Amino acid sequence: MNNLCKNKENHNLKDISNISYKETKDPKDMERTYITTLQTKSIAVIVPIYNVAPYLKQCIESILSQSHINFKLFLCDDESSDESLQIALEYAQKDTRIFVFSQKNAGQGSARNIGILTAGGRLNFQNKEELKQNLEAKTFGNLKDEMKTFKGFKSYFCYTGKKLIQAFICQKAIKDFESLLNPDTQIQDTPNFDYLCFIDSDDFIKPNTFKNYLYYIQGVDFLYSGFEYFFDGVEKDENLRTHFQNYRITKEGVISDKDFIFINIYTGIRSFCFVCQGMINHSLVYKNKLLYPSDIYAEDLLFGVLLVGISSRIYVLQKAFYVYRIRTSSSCAYQSQYKAPPRFNNILESFNGDCNLLKEYLRVQSSIVTAQKILAWANNYKDREKANSIKRVFVPTYCKRAKLILNFSIDPLNLKKQFYALKPYLNATEKTGAIKRVKNQLSYKIGLKLMDYANNHIGIKTLILKIALIATIHKIKLGFSKLYFIANPKRKPLALEDYKDFKEAFELKNQEVYQLGCKFLQMRFTLRGFKHFLLELRR
């Protein structure tokens, strides 16, 4: 975290867009680069499906019409009750690049994980004991009858190449996808595809999206791209902001993971979701075994934070190739009542059928699970500095959201007990005192004295004596503080970014008084530089 803190001191905090954006790419060079090196790159396109029949065709058509054709499309149905699965199967009959999966309702995260694991060659497609007999390959014409059989077995199946291929039954796998790793298959050094791209089944992408994504993702871990809203059957919300607007990102180019974390700190968001905002280098996900959490609401929150955690270089692309549909019946439930998926029926009974109350409860559960899993990841990640940065920046935010569990009198999942275990992380950003700490720094104290020298024209000898006294007292206090914190490690102060008033404190560092102190400390070892500094200060 120390490097992160040092990095922040070099930023102009009054304008966050001044963060260093390196290696910005010229779109004029895209076509030549694509023809020479990129057209052979393979993409696994993963689309989770749940009751999206009115929108699914537009989504699939936008993918199949891309100019870059080297991709496989994984359509992962989460037990839709409408015609979504049938539509997916009809497209699979026409195009052999399409794989269709179906599973018992377990959430979009679980559906996406099927695509991730299949793209990595890690799924074990074998019939389990619960399935009494081996299923032969079926033609598309017989598929409707077979679908009923599969639903009765709570099974998965995969349809591709105009045939129904091997099925497997594994109820535990819905919640624990590690159990699907094939122990008989040696893990490859590289995955089956170069890149992963997630698209929600009610959204669509513009022409040449994949070609552009491939160009901009070269040399980085993931591409973070813009999107535009499409209001479908709902009133247009002029105040609805994109993630780039929320993060106050106005430029594009390669940024470091530390800069991206700093953006979260400075804007106060301290939360990052990723699902359909670009493209990911597949080897990064493959080697780190990164998956979406299953069976929770807002599963993209955890995935996004951990994606930043394992990344080092990110390309921020302003251009919007993705079209995000705002509709009344989505899982976000814009301007309408939330409809609970089947997997939450038991919990819904506890809330007497109140879907909106259930949704709020599931949000709390998501925050608790996200905080727990970030902590578990941070405790095991080999880069301790990076892990501690992620933990300190993001965990308190989800703990604060989890605090809403105290407002619920009904708690069927016993979330209150889990919340109390997270309480030590709750107040990490509640305290103030960052401003006071900056004013106690040597740079600020010396800066104040230099301002007196500039305004009141006190003598140089008097100035030097006063600065020497300030530096001596500061050194003595610093020594006592170090001894105290060695003896009392639990009382060690937080990093500046962990205080509630951190913005004001960082902006204080940009003020002239602090900058004067910093300049003096840089010049004090050179007599010539010191004299020149004082001369300029007089002027």
C-alpha positions, 0 to 999 in steps of 0.5 A: 500500500505504501507504493500506492500512497506514494503514487497518489502524491504525484497526482494532481488531485484537483483533476483526476483526469490527469492520471497517466494514460500511457500508450494510447492507440491510434485507431488509424492503425487498427485495420493493418494491425488486425489483418497482420496479427489479430484476425486469427485470435479466438474469442469465447463469447459468453451469454447467460440467458434467463427469460429474454425471449423478446430480446435474445434474437437481436443479441445473437444476431449482433454477435453473429454479424461481427466482422471478426468470425473466429469466435465460439458463442456459449449460450447458457440458459438458466432454466428460462420459463419462456421461449428463450431456450428454444430460440437459442437452440434454433440458432445453434441448428444454423451455426456450428459456432454456437454451444447451448447449455441449460441448467437448473436455475442457479443465477447468471453467475453460475451460467457464465461459469459454465461458459468460462469453464468450457472455454478453458477446457475444464468441464467434465462432460460425463454422465453421473450416477443419477442419470440411469442410462447413457443418452445417445446423440439426438437430432434437433427434431427430437430435441423438444421431447428430450428437453422435458426429460432433462428438466426432470433430472435437474440436469445440464445439457450441451447442444452443438453441431446439430446434435445433443451431446453428452450430459451430466448431472451434478446438483452440487456443481450449481454452487461449487464449480470447482467440482466440475474440474476434470481430474483426469484432464491435465491442465493446459498451460494456455486456455482454449481461447485467447479472450473472453467477452461477456454479453448480457442476453437482453443487450446487443453490440455494434458492428466491428465490436470484436475487431475494435476490442481485439485491437485495444486489448493487446498488451493489457490484462483487460479492456474497460470500454464505454457503453451507451444506454437504450431505453426500451419501454421505460422513460428516458432518465437524463440523470442516469450516468455511465460508469465512465462518468461516475469515475470521472474518466475523460481520457483513454489509454493504458493505466496501471492497476494502482491508478485504477484503485486510486480512481476508486479511492478519490471518487469515493466509489470503492466498488467495481463491477465487471461483466459486459464492459469490454474484454478480458485476456483469457489466460489471466482468468484461466491461471487464477481460476477466476469465476463468478460467485454462484447463487447471489444477486449482483455477482459482477461486483466480486468478479470486478474487484478480483479482476482488478486484483489480479491485473496490472495493466488496463486499457480504458476505452472511451468509445461505446461499442456495447448497447445496454438495454434499460427495460422494466423486467430486467434483473435490475428491475428498472421502474417495475416490481422485481420478480424473484427467480425460482431458486429464491422461492423458499426465501420468498415465502419467508417474506410473505411473497414481497419480492421487493423486500426480498430483493433488498435482502438479497442485495445485503446478502450479496454485500456480505458474500462479496466482502467475505470472498474478497477477504478470503482472496486477499489472505491467500494472494501471493502479492501481499501489498496488492492484496492489502490494497484491495482489502483496505479499499473495497471491503469497508464499502461492502461491509457498510452496505451489509449493515442494512441487515440490522433493519430486517426482522426476518433473516432466513439466511442468518446473515446477521451472524455473518455481518457481525464477523465483518464488523471490524472492517466496517468503520475503516472509512468512518473516522476523520483526521486525514486533514489533521495528519497532513497538517502535522507533516513536516512539509506542511509545517515548513511550508507555513514558515516559508509563507511567513518568510515570503510575506513578512520578510523575516531574516534568513538566519531567523528562518533557518533557525525556526525551520531547524527547530521545527524539523528537530521537534518533528523528528523527536515526535516521530521517533516516539510515535514509532516506539509507541506503535511498535508497542501498540500495533493495533493503534497504528493509524490508518492510511490517509485514503481510509479516512472519511475526509481523505479528499480534503486532505489530499487536496490540501497537499496541492495547496501552495503551502504544502508544495513550498515545504516539499520544494524546500525539502528537495532543495535543502541539501544543495546550497546553491539550490537553497539560495535560488529557492529563497530568491524565487520565494522573495519574488 
